[in-house]
Amino acid sequence: CGIQTRTQQLSFFMTLFLVDAKSPFVSKTELPKYYQPWMETARNVPKLIDSHSLRTHIHQMPLLETHFMKSHRELRLAHLALSVMTMGYVWQEGDRDTVKVLPRILAVPYCEVSQRLGLPPILTHADAVLANWKKKDPQGPLDMENLELLLSLPGGESVRGFFLVTMLVELAAVPGVKAIPKVIAGVRQGEVATVTRALDSISLAINGMKEAFKLMHGVHLCCRWKDNPCMAEGLVYEGVQAEPMEFSGGSAAQSSLLHCFDELLGVKHETKSGTFLTRMRDYMPPAHKQLIQDISSHRPSLRDFVLERNNAGLVSAFDRCVSQLVSFRSYHINVVSRFIAVPAARAKQLRSQDQGSEPDQAIIGKAPTALEERGTGGSAIMSLLKTARDQTSNVTIHGPLSSTKTSDLTLISELSSRLSL
């Protein structure tokens, strides 16, 4: 009875997590007509920023009530629209002319909607990625050619690609996330075959995440007002409270996917990175955070079960999951190095040398000073990513992984054959 109750509880949070095999995170595309000023402004943020008129336009908007929105999806779309407008308002002139006060026209409804959703009043991963897409052809596939953003920020195709590829990474993870309750139920019932099969599904899903990630050809920076020298005092939300508030910007660490897999596999992050990753859970929808906590609390742990049973097939399945997670994190490091760390280091060097050529100025302009040392969420990004990868490697049953060069094609072929039996 206890096993059934805990499994039902996990299934309940999976439902709240909005995971569905065909459409993992269903976005609302329109708000009631009353909120047309928000949607019209949010859709035109890139153009208004380009003309340096967004702040003036927002000051002319009416202060709207939020109680006319009833559904969760309406609130998520409203949070996305208010987030995009807020990011545009704060960063209209770049990181050298930010503002200290968000006007009540945005601040009051933004904080009200945020409170109802259990999200902070800043653009999060849940906004920019999970609630920010639609199909061009409703009957067509979920791929780059048939997807478009609901709302965007300056950056054109690079922004579109960044947010939509990230969404496809989330989509690729769905079979793995849905296999987690099967792993937990199998552990509690002592079913080695069930656990092994579910772990094979998770391995394939993580490999699929990396394949989707390979579509990434640039990184968009979601800036913040915490740990940011450009906004050292934070941001005052006018009409909400007089003291400035500080929030981290959107970050891949706010995706619940790797948190779920970490908790299932027993990955323990060291103090500094662990503290940061735990803080990022406060930027997730409450159901996502609760799902992670529920996975974390299950006993006996998966790793203890694998060690106790000492079944060769089970051990191999567990270690393959870990290997795939290490491989994904290694690829993430490669992407961040190419698109954030190297350009930021070059821009920092050019600033120190006061270089003034046109190509040099282009490099400097694409690498905000706040990102030269830290990531989009406010982390020392390369150090955090490498530490997370190394800590993941440490949970393998046969010792830390010294190499992640196992053939993905061989792995896919092997696991696909086993799952089709």
C-alpha positions in Angstrom: 0.0 0.0 0.0 2.9 2.4 0.9 4.6 1.7 -2.4 1.4 2.3 -4.4 0.7 5.6 -2.5 4.3 6.9 -3.1 4.1 5.9 -6.8 0.7 7.6 -7.1 2.1 10.7 -5.5 5.0 10.8 -8.0 2.6 10.3 -10.9 0.5 13.2 -9.5 3.5 15.5 -9.6 4.4 14.2 -13.1 0.9 15.4 -14.2 1.5 18.8 -12.6 4.9 18.8 -14.4 2.9 19.0 -17.6 4.8 16.1 -19.3 3.0 14.6 -22.2 4.5 12.3 -24.8 3.3 14.4 -27.7 3.3 17.9 -26.4 5.4 18.3 -23.3 4.8 21.9 -22.4 1.7 23.3 -23.9 1.9 27.1 -24.4 -1.1 29.5 -24.5 -0.8 31.9 -27.4 -3.3 34.7 -26.6 -4.6 36.5 -23.5 -8.1 38.0 -23.1 -8.6 41.2 -25.1 -8.3 43.3 -21.9 -4.6 42.5 -21.9 -4.0 43.5 -25.5 -1.7 46.4 -24.5 0.7 43.9 -22.9 0.7 41.5 -25.8 1.1 44.2 -28.5 4.0 45.8 -26.6 5.7 42.4 -25.8 5.5 41.3 -29.5 7.2 44.5 -30.5 10.0 44.6 -27.9 12.8 44.1 -30.4 11.6 46.9 -32.7 11.0 49.3 -29.8 14.4 48.6 -28.4 16.0 49.2 -31.8 14.3 52.6 -32.0 15.2 53.3 -28.3 11.5 53.9 -27.6 10.4 50.9 -25.4 10.7 52.8 -22.1 8.6 55.7 -23.4 6.1 53.3 -24.8 5.8 51.4 -21.5 5.3 54.6 -19.6 2.2 55.3 -21.7 0.6 51.9 -21.1 -2.4 51.5 -18.7 -2.0 49.8 -15.3 -4.0 46.6 -15.8 -5.6 44.4 -13.2 -4.6 40.7 -13.1 -7.8 39.1 -11.7 -9.3 38.6 -15.1 -6.9 35.8 -15.8 -8.1 32.5 -14.4 -6.2 29.6 -16.0 -2.6 28.5 -15.3 -1.7 28.8 -19.0 -3.0 32.4 -19.2 -0.9 33.3 -16.1 2.2 31.6 -17.7 1.7 33.7 -20.9 1.2 36.9 -18.9 4.4 36.1 -17.0 6.3 35.7 -20.2 4.9 38.9 -21.7 5.7 40.9 -18.5 9.1 39.3 -18.3 10.0 40.2 -21.9 8.8 43.8 -21.4 10.8 44.1 -18.2 14.0 42.7 -19.7 13.6 45.1 -22.6 12.9 48.1 -20.3 15.9 47.5 -18.0 18.4 46.7 -20.8 17.1 48.9 -23.6 20.4 50.8 -23.7 22.7 47.9 -22.9 24.6 47.2 -19.7 26.0 50.7 -19.4 22.7 52.5 -19.0 20.4 50.4 -16.9 17.5 51.6 -14.7 17.1 51.4 -10.9 13.3 51.4 -10.8 10.8 49.3 -12.7 7.6 51.4 -13.1 4.4 50.3 -11.3 2.7 49.8 -14.7 4.9 46.7 -15.0 6.0 46.0 -11.5 2.6 45.7 -9.8 0.9 43.2 -12.2 4.3 41.4 -12.7 4.6 40.7 -9.0 0.9 39.7 -8.7 1.2 37.2 -11.5 4.5 35.9 -10.2 3.0 35.3 -6.7 0.1 33.4 -8.2 2.4 31.2 -10.2 5.1 30.8 -7.5 7.7 32.2 -9.8 10.1 35.2 -9.3 9.4 38.5 -11.2 12.2 38.0 -13.8 12.6 36.1 -17.0 13.2 32.5 -16.2 13.9 29.3 -18.2 10.3 28.4 -17.7 9.2 31.6 -19.4 11.7 31.9 -22.3 11.8 28.2 -23.2 8.9 26.2 -21.8 6.1 28.7 -22.3 7.4 30.5 -25.4 6.7 28.4 -28.5 4.0 27.3 -30.9 3.7 25.2 -34.0 3.4 26.9 -37.4 1.4 24.0 -38.6 -0.6 22.6 -35.6 -0.6 19.1 -37.2 3.1 19.3 -38.1 6.1 17.9 -36.2 7.9 19.4 -33.3 11.1 20.5 -35.1 13.0 23.7 -35.9 11.2 24.2 -39.2 7.7 24.0 -37.7 8.4 25.9 -34.5 8.4 29.6 -33.7 8.7 31.8 -30.6 5.6 33.5 -29.2 7.8 36.5 -28.0 11.4 37.4 -28.7 14.2 39.7 -27.6 16.8 41.5 -29.8 19.0 39.0 -31.7 16.8 37.7 -34.5 17.5 34.2 -35.6 20.2 33.6 -33.0 17.7 34.2 -30.2 15.1 32.1 -32.0 17.6 29.2 -32.3 18.8 29.4 -28.8 15.3 29.2 -27.2 13.9 26.7 -29.6 16.9 24.4 -29.5 16.7 24.5 -25.7 13.1 23.5 -26.0 14.0 20.6 -28.2 16.5 19.4 -25.6 13.7 19.5 -23.1 11.4 17.5 -25.5 14.1 14.9 -26.0 14.2 14.3 -22.2 10.5 13.5 -21.9 10.8 9.7 -22.3 13.6 9.7 -19.6 11.6 11.8 -17.2 8.6 9.6 -17.7 10.7 6.5 -17.0 11.7 7.8 -13.5 8.5 6.6 -11.7 9.1 3.2 -13.3 12.6 3.1 -11.8 11.4 4.1 -8.4 8.5 1.6 -8.4 10.9 -1.1 -9.6 13.4 -0.4 -6.8 10.7 -0.5 -4.2 9.3 -3.8 -5.6 12.7 -5.3 -6.1 12.2 -5.8 -9.8 15.7 -5.8 -11.4 14.4 -6.2 -15.0 11.9 -3.3 -14.6 14.7 -1.0 -13.3 17.1 -2.0 -16.0 14.7 -1.4 -18.8 13.7 2.0 -17.4 17.3 3.0 -17.0 17.9 2.1 -20.7 15.1 4.5 -21.6 16.7 7.2 -19.5 20.1 6.6 -21.2 18.6 6.9 -24.7 16.7 10.1 -23.6 19.9 11.8 -22.3 21.7 10.9 -25.5 18.8 12.4 -27.4 19.2 15.6 -25.4 22.8 15.9 -26.5 21.9 15.3 -30.1 19.3 18.1 -29.9 21.9 20.3 -28.2 24.1 19.9 -31.3 21.7 22.2 -33.1 22.9 25.1 -30.9 24.9 27.7 -32.8 24.9 30.6 -30.4 24.0 31.6 -26.8 21.6 34.3 -25.8 22.3 36.1 -22.5 19.4 36.5 -20.1 20.8 39.2 -17.8 19.9 39.6 -14.2 19.9 42.0 -11.2 21.8 39.8 -8.8 25.6 39.4 -8.7 25.7 41.9 -11.6 28.1 44.9 -11.3 25.9 46.9 -13.7 23.0 46.7 -11.2 24.9 46.3 -7.9 21.9 47.5 -5.8 19.3 45.4 -7.6 16.0 46.7 -9.0 13.2 48.6 -7.2 9.7 47.2 -8.2 7.7 50.4 -7.8 4.4 50.0 -5.9 5.5 46.7 -4.5 8.3 47.5 -2.1 10.7 50.4 -1.6 13.9 48.3 -1.2 15.6 46.9 -4.3 15.1 43.2 -5.1 17.8 40.9 -6.6 17.1 38.0 -8.9 19.3 35.7 -11.0 18.7 35.7 -14.7 17.4 32.8 -16.8 19.8 29.8 -16.8 19.9 26.2 -18.0 20.4 25.4 -14.3 16.7 26.4 -13.9 15.7 23.5 -16.1 14.4 20.7 -13.8 15.7 17.9 -16.2 19.2 17.5 -14.9 18.1 18.0 -11.4 15.7 15.1 -11.8 18.4 12.8 -13.2 20.9 13.9 -10.6 18.6 13.1 -7.8 17.7 9.7 -9.3 21.3 8.7 -9.9 22.5 10.0 -6.5 24.8 12.8 -7.9 26.0 14.9 -5.0 27.4 18.4 -5.9 30.1 20.0 -3.9 29.1 22.9 -1.6 29.5 25.9 -3.9 28.0 24.5 -7.0 25.4 22.6 -5.0 24.3 25.8 -3.3 23.9 27.5 -6.6 21.9 24.6 -8.2 19.6 24.4 -5.2 19.0 28.2 -5.4 18.1 27.8 -9.1 15.2 25.5 -8.0 13.4 28.6 -6.6 13.2 29.8 -10.3 11.3 26.7 -11.4 7.5 26.2 -11.4 6.5 24.8 -8.0 5.4 21.5 -9.5 8.8 21.0 -11.1 10.6 21.8 -7.8 8.2 19.4 -6.0 8.9 16.6 -8.5 12.7 16.9 -7.9 12.2 16.8 -4.1 9.9 13.7 -4.4 12.5 11.9 -6.5 15.2 12.9 -4.0 13.2 11.5 -1.0 12.6 8.0 -2.4 14.1 5.1 -0.4 16.0 2.9 -0.9 18.1 4.9 -3.3 18.6 3.7 -6.8 22.4 3.5 -6.4 22.0 1.5 -3.2 19.6 -0.9 -4.9 22.1 -1.4 -7.8 25.0 -2.1 -5.4 22.9 -4.4 -3.3 21.6 -6.5 -6.2 25.0 -6.6 -7.9 23.4 -7.7 -11.2 25.7 -7.2 -14.2 23.0 -6.0 -16.5 21.6 -3.6 -13.9 25.1 -2.2 -13.1 25.8 -1.7 -16.8 22.5 0.1 -17.3 23.2 2.4 -14.3 26.7 3.2 -15.4 25.5 3.9 -19.0 23.0 6.5 -17.6 25.9 8.2 -15.7 28.1 8.0 -18.8 25.5 9.7 -20.9 24.9 12.4 -18.3 28.7 13.1 -18.1 28.8 13.2 -21.9 26.0 15.7 -22.0 27.7 17.9 -19.4 30.9 17.8 -21.4 29.2 18.9 -24.5 27.5 21.7 -22.5 31.0 22.9 -21.4 32.1 22.9 -25.1 29.2 25.1 -26.1 29.7 27.5 -23.2 33.4 27.7 -24.0 32.8 28.5 -27.6 29.9 31.0 -27.2 30.5 32.6 -23.8 33.9 32.0 -22.3 36.2 32.6 -25.3 34.3 35.7 -26.6 34.1 37.2 -23.1 37.8 36.6 -22.5 38.7 38.2 -25.8 36.4 41.2 -25.1 38.0 41.6 -21.7 41.4 41.6 -23.3 40.4 44.2 -25.8 38.9 46.5 -23.2 42.1 46.3 -21.2 44.1 47.2 -24.3 41.6 49.9 -25.4 41.4 48.4 -28.9 39.3 50.5 -31.2 39.1 48.8 -34.6 35.6 48.0 -36.0 36.0 44.2 -35.7 37.2 44.6 -32.1 34.3 46.8 -31.2 32.0 44.2 -32.6 33.5 41.6 -30.3 33.3 43.9 -27.3 29.7 44.8 -28.0 28.6 41.1 -28.1 30.1 40.3 -24.7 28.6 42.3 -21.8 31.1 42.9 -19.0 28.9 41.1 -16.5 29.4 37.9 -18.4 33.2 38.0 -18.6 33.5 36.2 -15.2 30.0 34.8 -14.6 27.2 32.9 -16.4 23.7 34.1 -17.2 22.3 32.9 -13.8 25.2 34.6 -11.9 27.5 31.6 -11.6 31.2 31.3 -12.3 30.0 29.2 -15.2 33.0 27.2 -16.4 34.1 26.2 -12.9 30.5 25.2 -12.0 30.0 23.1 -15.2 33.3 21.3 -14.8 32.6 20.6 -11.2 29.1 19.3 -11.9 30.5 17.0 -14.6 33.2 15.6 -12.4 30.8 15.0 -9.5 28.5 13.2 -11.9 31.3 10.9 -13.0 32.0 10.0 -9.3 28.7 8.1 -8.9 29.5 5.3 -11.4 29.6 1.9 -9.8 32.9 0.9 -11.5 34.7 4.1 -10.4 34.9 7.7 -11.9 34.8 7.8 -15.7 38.2 8.5 -17.3 36.7 8.9 -20.8 33.4 9.6 -22.4 34.3 8.4 -25.9 31.9 5.4 -25.9 30.3 5.2 -29.4 26.9 6.9 -29.2 25.8 4.9 -32.3 26.7 1.6 -30.6 24.9 2.6 -27.5 21.8 3.6 -29.3 21.7 0.4 -31.3 22.2 -1.7 -28.3 19.6 0.0 -26.1 17.0 0.3 -28.9 17.3 -3.5 -29.5 16.9 -4.3 -25.8 13.9 -1.9 -25.4 12.1 -3.4 -28.4 12.2 -6.9 -27.0 
